[in-house]
Amino acid sequence: MKTLKFFAIVIPLGLLLVACGSTPPTAAVVKDLDSKEPSGASMPDAGSDFAWMMGQSREDAQGSVTVIVTAQTVNPDADTIEFAVLMDTHSVELDMDLASLSTLTSDSGVTVSGMLWDAPLGGHHGEGTLSFPASVNGVFILDGATQLTLTIRDVDAAERVFTWQQ
């Protein structure tokens, strides 16, 4: 938990310092920010098939908005699959509902739409939790999956794609 709080403070501060002194990129730049030691609010059991993505972050710095997404709750016993999302900009009003702009797709062919964006709307530095249903017709959406893709549309770029792969 201390690691998550540390990153919640350090990453936006670092992004702020970098963004203030540079021109935002115009091409899609997606970074894999994997850490060696997963962290997060809801860790699965050691035997979980989804520990490979827990606490793992991805970054997309298209346009004038940098978006960092961290897998938080990926657990067959949970009702939702959740991601911590940080957004940073100096020129775009962050007043959009990410749930309505997001889809989650597994490589086993299941796609679900976002169900909740739990964050204050507006401003230039946003932070919140993006939630998706964990099951469709009683089946956990990641059953048999080795890859999970989160797509967010229309946040100062046509599409941002974040992928976690086993």
Backbone as CSV, one residue per row, in Angstrom:
resi,resn,N_x,N_y,N_z,CA_x,CA_y,CA_z,C_x,C_y,C_z
1,MET,0.815,-1.175,0.000,0.000,0.000,0.000,0.871,1.256,0.000
2,LYS,2.007,1.204,0.752,2.905,2.348,0.779,3.493,2.594,-0.607
3,THR,3.779,1.507,-1.337,4.337,1.652,-2.687,3.337,2.345,-3.591
4,LEU,2.048,1.977,-3.498,1.014,2.592,-4.335,0.885,4.080,-4.025
5,LYS,0.915,4.437,-2.721,0.834,5.849,-2.350,2.051,6.608,-2.869
6,PHE,3.227,5.976,-2.766,4.450,6.607,-3.261,4.321,6.920,-4.746
7,PHE,3.887,5.911,-5.539,3.747,6.119,-6.979,2.629,7.107,-7.299
8,ALA,1.579,7.122,-6.476,0.477,8.060,-6.707,0.943,9.503,-6.543
9,ILE,1.979,9.711,-5.765,2.518,11.061,-5.576,3.657,11.340,-6.550
10,VAL,4.597,10.407,-6.677,5.808,10.637,-7.463,5.526,10.695,-8.962
11,ILE,4.704,9.795,-9.485,4.461,9.763,-10.926,3.795,11.045,-11.409
12,PRO,2.684,11.506,-10.787,2.097,12.762,-11.274,3.059,13.946,-11.132
13,LEU,3.839,13.984,-10.041,4.793,15.069,-9.861,5.851,15.039,-10.953
14,GLY,6.369,13.844,-11.261,7.354,13.709,-12.335,6.776,14.102,-13.678
15,LEU,5.534,13.681,-13.936,4.880,14.031,-15.198,4.675,15.537,-15.303
16,LEU,4.324,16.155,-14.189,4.136,17.591,-14.170,5.436,18.310,-14.509
17,LEU,6.537,17.881,-13.909,7.824,18.506,-14.167,8.264,18.316,-15.613
18,VAL,8.069,17.123,-16.146,8.454,16.851,-17.529,7.557,17.619,-18.491
19,ALA,6.238,17.615,-18.236,5.298,18.267,-19.141,5.505,19.777,-19.179
20,CYS,5.884,20.366,-18.077,6.073,21.818,-18.041,7.281,22.256,-18.853
21,GLY,8.218,21.362,-19.075,9.431,21.757,-19.777,9.579,21.171,-21.158
22,SER,8.524,20.540,-21.681,8.672,19.924,-22.997,7.394,20.048,-23.798
23,THR,7.519,19.829,-25.092,6.378,19.820,-25.990,5.771,18.428,-25.947
24,PRO,4.447,18.319,-25.818,3.852,16.998,-25.754,4.052,16.234,-27.057
25,PRO,4.226,14.904,-26.963,4.413,14.111,-28.166,3.151,14.098,-29.014
26,THR,3.319,13.957,-30.322,2.164,13.907,-31.208,1.895,12.491,-31.686
27,ALA,2.865,11.614,-31.604,2.678,10.223,-32.020,2.348,9.375,-30.797
28,ALA,1.770,8.222,-31.039,1.433,7.317,-29.948,2.703,6.808,-29.289
29,VAL,2.778,6.991,-27.986,3.902,6.495,-27.205,3.303,5.691,-26.072
30,VAL,3.492,4.393,-26.083,2.960,3.534,-25.041,4.123,2.848,-24.365
31,LYS,4.183,2.969,-23.046,5.276,2.379,-22.285,4.748,1.276,-21.397
32,ASP,5.550,0.263,-21.209,5.281,-0.815,-20.289,6.028,-0.472,-19.006
33,LEU,5.307,-0.185,-17.943,5.915,0.256,-16.699,5.959,-0.867,-15.676
34,ASP,6.089,-2.118,-16.120,6.060,-3.255,-15.209,7.072,-3.107,-14.094
35,SER,6.604,-3.422,-12.913,7.518,-3.510,-11.780,7.743,-4.991,-11.505
36,LYS,8.833,-5.312,-10.861,9.137,-6.711,-10.559,8.261,-7.236,-9.436
37,GLU,7.812,-6.367,-8.553,7.033,-6.782,-7.413,5.637,-6.193,-7.494
38,PRO,4.608,-6.994,-7.791,3.261,-6.457,-7.904,2.784,-5.847,-6.597
39,SER,2.003,-4.771,-6.733,1.367,-4.171,-5.572,-0.036,-3.776,-5.974
40,GLY,-0.894,-3.527,-5.016,-2.247,-3.116,-5.348,-3.172,-3.341,-4.180
41,ALA,-4.375,-2.812,-4.293,-5.318,-2.886,-3.197,-5.812,-4.305,-2.979
42,SER,-6.024,-5.082,-4.046,-6.558,-6.431,-3.918,-5.632,-7.414,-4.608
43,MET,-4.817,-8.078,-3.841,-3.884,-9.046,-4.416,-4.538,-10.416,-4.449
44,PRO,-4.390,-11.159,-5.549,-4.956,-12.495,-5.608,-4.114,-13.461,-4.798
45,ASP,-4.658,-14.651,-4.551,-3.878,-15.695,-3.890,-2.652,-16.010,-4.716
46,ALA,-1.621,-16.547,-4.065,-0.371,-16.853,-4.756,-0.610,-17.792,-5.939
47,GLY,-1.649,-18.625,-5.862,-1.917,-19.572,-6.941,-2.768,-19.001,-8.056
48,SER,-3.169,-17.741,-7.963,-4.036,-17.145,-8.971,-3.350,-17.093,-10.331
49,ASP,-4.107,-17.342,-11.378,-3.577,-17.260,-12.736,-3.365,-15.812,-13.174
50,PHE,-3.838,-14.848,-12.402,-3.810,-13.460,-12.845,-2.821,-12.593,-12.073
51,ALA,-1.976,-13.215,-11.239,-0.951,-12.471,-10.504,0.016,-11.799,-11.470
52,TRP,0.134,-12.298,-12.691,1.052,-11.743,-13.681,0.709,-10.315,-14.075
53,MET,-0.494,-9.856,-13.801,-0.819,-8.490,-14.190,-1.102,-7.569,-13.008
54,MET,-1.236,-8.132,-11.806,-1.550,-7.330,-10.635,-0.455,-6.306,-10.356
55,GLY,-0.852,-5.056,-10.194,0.085,-3.996,-9.883,0.919,-3.535,-11.067
56,GLN,0.698,-4.118,-12.231,1.470,-3.772,-13.419,0.866,-2.540,-14.090
57,SER,1.710,-1.573,-14.436,1.248,-0.308,-15.021,1.620,-0.193,-16.487
58,ARG,0.789,0.539,-17.215,1.034,0.860,-18.621,0.824,2.356,-18.781
59,GLU,1.589,2.989,-19.677,1.508,4.432,-19.892,1.313,4.735,-21.360
60,ASP,0.466,5.706,-21.649,0.247,6.191,-23.007,0.334,7.712,-22.964
61,ALA,1.221,8.285,-23.778,1.452,9.733,-23.752,1.126,10.382,-25.085
62,GLN,0.015,9.991,-25.689,-0.402,10.607,-26.945,-0.955,12.006,-26.692
63,GLY,-0.837,12.849,-27.706,-1.430,14.181,-27.631,-0.924,14.947,-26.435
64,SER,-1.832,15.647,-25.780,-1.473,16.485,-24.636,-1.793,15.840,-23.300
65,VAL,-2.240,14.584,-23.312,-2.613,13.914,-22.069,-1.774,12.654,-21.891
66,THR,-1.188,12.513,-20.713,-0.498,11.274,-20.350,-1.450,10.478,-19.471
67,VAL,-1.627,9.205,-19.802,-2.515,8.324,-19.050,-1.696,7.137,-18.555
68,ILE,-1.762,6.871,-17.258,-1.092,5.721,-16.655,-2.166,4.848,-16.031
69,VAL,-2.180,3.571,-16.413,-3.188,2.629,-15.936,-2.474,1.498,-15.197
70,THR,-2.964,1.165,-13.998,-2.398,0.089,-13.187,-3.493,-0.914,-12.855
71,ALA,-3.237,-2.193,-13.163,-4.192,-3.251,-12.825,-4.252,-3.392,-11.305
72,GLN,-5.464,-3.289,-10.734,-5.629,-3.366,-9.287,-6.312,-4.640,-8.844
73,THR,-7.549,-4.838,-9.270,-8.319,-6.005,-8.853,-8.607,-6.857,-10.070
74,VAL,-7.954,-7.997,-10.140,-8.188,-8.968,-11.207,-8.303,-10.309,-10.492
75,ASN,-9.530,-10.659,-10.132,-9.743,-11.777,-9.240,-11.081,-12.431,-9.560
76,PRO,-11.104,-13.740,-9.802,-12.360,-14.411,-10.146,-13.431,-14.299,-9.060
77,ASP,-13.030,-14.021,-7.807,-13.986,-13.911,-6.711,-14.582,-12.509,-6.585
78,ALA,-14.047,-11.552,-7.322,-14.531,-10.171,-7.253,-15.676,-9.957,-8.243
79,ASP,-16.495,-8.946,-7.971,-17.590,-8.590,-8.883,-17.095,-7.741,-10.038
80,THR,-15.966,-7.048,-9.815,-15.438,-6.148,-10.833,-13.951,-6.377,-11.056
81,ILE,-13.488,-5.948,-12.222,-12.064,-5.861,-12.525,-11.765,-4.372,-12.508
82,GLU,-10.765,-3.963,-11.724,-10.526,-2.539,-11.513,-9.109,-2.122,-11.892
83,PHE,-9.022,-0.893,-12.388,-7.756,-0.283,-12.768,-7.646,1.093,-12.123
84,ALA,-6.481,1.403,-11.568,-6.195,2.765,-11.107,-5.746,3.538,-12.336
85,VAL,-6.309,4.732,-12.537,-5.978,5.542,-13.708,-5.523,6.923,-13.248
86,LEU,-4.362,7.351,-13.755,-3.854,8.702,-13.531,-3.812,9.400,-14.875
87,MET,-4.314,10.633,-14.941,-4.254,11.419,-16.174,-3.631,12.767,-15.844
88,ASP,-2.800,13.255,-16.756,-2.112,14.520,-16.526,-2.026,15.300,-17.832
89,THR,-2.341,16.591,-17.762,-2.288,17.468,-18.926,-2.207,18.910,-18.453
90,HIS,-1.870,19.801,-19.371,-1.905,21.223,-19.069,-2.820,21.979,-20.028
91,SER,-3.494,21.235,-20.922,-4.292,21.931,-21.923,-5.667,21.332,-22.190
92,VAL,-5.973,20.177,-21.621,-7.245,19.508,-21.891,-8.029,19.406,-20.590
93,GLU,-9.310,19.751,-20.641,-10.170,19.603,-19.468,-10.538,18.120,-19.333
94,LEU,-10.198,17.513,-18.208,-10.432,16.080,-17.983,-11.797,15.868,-17.338
95,ASP,-12.848,16.154,-18.098,-14.202,16.072,-17.575,-15.007,14.924,-18.187
96,MET,-14.315,13.943,-18.755,-15.000,12.834,-19.409,-15.232,11.654,-18.452
97,ASP,-16.270,10.885,-18.756,-16.575,9.673,-18.009,-15.845,8.518,-18.698
98,LEU,-14.717,8.075,-18.123,-13.911,7.031,-18.769,-14.666,5.714,-18.929
99,ALA,-15.622,5.418,-18.064,-16.375,4.167,-18.197,-17.093,4.103,-19.539
100,SER,-17.648,5.214,-19.975,-18.385,5.229,-21.246,-17.449,5.218,-22.455
101,LEU,-16.167,5.456,-22.235,-15.181,5.510,-23.327,-14.274,4.289,-23.366
102,SER,-14.523,3.294,-22.498,-13.579,2.191,-22.322,-14.182,0.820,-22.576
103,THR,-13.335,-0.063,-23.113,-13.687,-1.472,-23.242,-12.517,-2.314,-22.749
104,LEU,-12.834,-3.510,-22.278,-11.841,-4.468,-21.804,-12.032,-5.744,-22.605
105,THR,-10.948,-6.218,-23.228,-11.035,-7.389,-24.107,-9.986,-8.420,-23.721
106,SER,-10.406,-9.680,-23.614,-9.453,-10.759,-23.347,-9.141,-11.467,-24.662
107,ASP,-7.995,-12.146,-24.702,-7.631,-12.868,-25.917,-8.477,-14.128,-26.104
108,SER,-9.355,-14.418,-25.142,-10.288,-15.534,-25.324,-11.564,-15.068,-26.008
109,GLY,-11.597,-13.762,-26.414,-12.685,-13.265,-27.242,-13.803,-12.551,-26.513
110,VAL,-13.661,-12.295,-25.225,-14.710,-11.621,-24.470,-14.397,-10.127,-24.377
111,THR,-15.407,-9.284,-24.653,-15.268,-7.836,-24.534,-16.396,-7.303,-23.657
112,VAL,-16.037,-6.445,-22.693,-17.027,-5.798,-21.843,-16.772,-4.297,-21.853
113,SER,-17.826,-3.534,-21.645,-17.728,-2.074,-21.560,-17.503,-1.666,-20.117
114,GLY,-16.889,-0.493,-19.944,-16.685,0.030,-18.601,-18.014,0.234,-17.905
115,MET,-18.023,0.044,-16.579,-19.273,0.217,-15.841,-19.219,1.374,-14.851
116,LEU,-18.016,1.801,-14.403,-17.933,2.898,-13.448,-16.582,3.591,-13.538
117,TRP,-16.601,4.925,-13.601,-15.403,5.750,-13.485,-15.574,6.514,-12.177
118,ASP,-14.882,6.066,-11.136,-15.002,6.637,-9.802,-13.895,7.659,-9.600
119,ALA,-14.175,8.900,-9.993,-13.186,9.977,-9.909,-13.897,11.312,-10.046
120,PRO,-13.298,12.360,-9.484,-13.857,13.692,-9.719,-13.662,14.076,-11.187
121,LEU,-14.634,14.747,-11.771,-14.525,15.176,-13.159,-13.982,16.591,-13.233
122,GLY,-13.183,16.856,-14.267,-12.657,18.195,-14.480,-11.220,18.332,-14.038
123,GLY,-10.642,19.469,-14.375,-9.263,19.750,-14.000,-8.271,19.227,-15.021
124,HIS,-6.993,19.307,-14.656,-5.914,18.884,-15.544,-5.118,17.720,-14.979
125,HIS,-5.468,17.251,-13.789,-4.772,16.134,-13.164,-5.836,15.239,-12.551
126,GLY,-6.141,14.141,-13.219,-7.208,13.269,-12.758,-6.681,11.957,-12.227
127,GLU,-7.373,11.423,-11.234,-7.013,10.138,-10.650,-8.282,9.458,-10.189
128,GLY,-8.425,8.163,-10.528,-9.610,7.452,-10.096,-9.513,5.971,-10.395
129,THR,-10.637,5.296,-10.205,-10.722,3.852,-10.436,-11.713,3.592,-11.561
130,LEU,-11.248,2.829,-12.551,-12.076,2.426,-13.689,-12.456,0.967,-13.491
131,SER,-13.767,0.690,-13.461,-14.257,-0.661,-13.162,-15.003,-1.271,-14.335
132,PHE,-14.849,-2.594,-14.462,-15.517,-3.392,-15.487,-16.173,-4.582,-14.808
133,PRO,-17.263,-5.119,-15.379,-17.833,-6.344,-14.807,-16.826,-7.488,-14.929
134,ALA,-16.725,-8.307,-13.889,-15.757,-9.409,-13.884,-16.280,-10.645,-14.597
135,SER,-17.603,-10.711,-14.797,-18.151,-11.901,-15.446,-19.268,-11.532,-16.418
136,VAL,-19.472,-12.416,-17.368,-20.557,-12.297,-18.330,-21.304,-13.622,-18.286
137,ASN,-22.606,-13.557,-18.004,-23.424,-14.768,-17.884,-22.828,-15.768,-16.902
138,GLY,-22.288,-15.254,-15.789,-21.750,-16.108,-14.741,-20.361,-16.663,-14.989
139,VAL,-19.723,-16.295,-16.099,-18.387,-16.809,-16.413,-17.378,-15.671,-16.276
140,PHE,-16.304,-15.898,-15.494,-15.248,-14.914,-15.312,-14.642,-14.594,-16.677
141,ILE,-14.564,-13.317,-17.040,-14.182,-12.943,-18.409,-12.741,-13.297,-18.758
142,LEU,-11.920,-13.581,-17.758,-10.531,-13.937,-18.059,-10.266,-15.438,-18.052
143,ASP,-11.324,-16.252,-17.908,-11.121,-17.702,-17.959,-10.435,-18.078,-19.271
144,GLY,-9.285,-18.731,-19.174,-8.544,-19.170,-20.360,-7.733,-18.084,-21.038
145,ALA,-7.750,-16.866,-20.512,-7.051,-15.750,-21.157,-5.588,-15.666,-20.718
146,THR,-4.732,-15.219,-21.641,-3.331,-14.941,-21.326,-2.982,-13.495,-21.662
147,GLN,-3.970,-12.762,-22.168,-3.757,-11.353,-22.513,-5.036,-10.579,-22.237
148,LEU,-4.867,-9.354,-21.729,-5.988,-8.476,-21.450,-5.673,-7.113,-22.041
149,THR,-6.635,-6.546,-22.776,-6.428,-5.254,-23.431,-7.507,-4.282,-22.989
150,LEU,-7.063,-3.134,-22.470,-7.954,-2.044,-22.095,-7.826,-0.972,-23.168
151,THR,-8.946,-0.570,-23.754,-8.959,0.474,-24.774,-9.772,1.650,-24.257
152,ILE,-9.164,2.845,-24.306,-9.849,4.077,-23.917,-9.869,4.983,-25.141
153,ARG,-11.058,5.445,-25.525,-11.230,6.292,-26.706,-11.415,7.762,-26.318
154,ASP,-11.021,8.629,-27.214,-11.364,10.050,-27.164,-10.884,10.825,-25.931
155,VAL,-9.686,10.511,-25.453,-9.059,11.319,-24.408,-7.850,11.984,-25.066
156,ASP,-8.115,13.027,-25.849,-7.134,13.767,-26.628,-6.343,12.879,-27.590
157,ALA,-6.910,11.743,-27.933,-6.374,10.823,-28.938,-7.536,9.910,-29.317
158,ALA,-7.538,9.466,-30.550,-8.643,8.620,-31.000,-8.768,7.357,-30.152
159,GLU,-7.626,6.762,-29.807,-7.651,5.503,-29.076,-6.343,5.298,-28.320
160,ARG,-6.464,4.843,-27.088,-5.306,4.467,-26.269,-5.470,3.004,-25.919
161,VAL,-4.448,2.195,-26.159,-4.532,0.761,-25.951,-3.476,0.340,-24.929
162,PHE,-3.936,-0.334,-23.861,-3.067,-0.805,-22.793,-3.195,-2.329,-22.736
163,THR,-2.080,-3.043,-22.850,-2.128,-4.509,-22.909,-1.273,-5.129,-21.824
164,TRP,-1.843,-6.149,-21.183,-1.119,-6.970,-20.212,-1.087,-8.378,-20.785
165,GLN,0.086,-8.995,-20.771,0.243,-10.322,-21.362,1.026,-11.206,-20.417
166,GLN,0.577,-12.450,-20.274,1.243,-13.401,-19.395,2.574,-13.819,-19.972
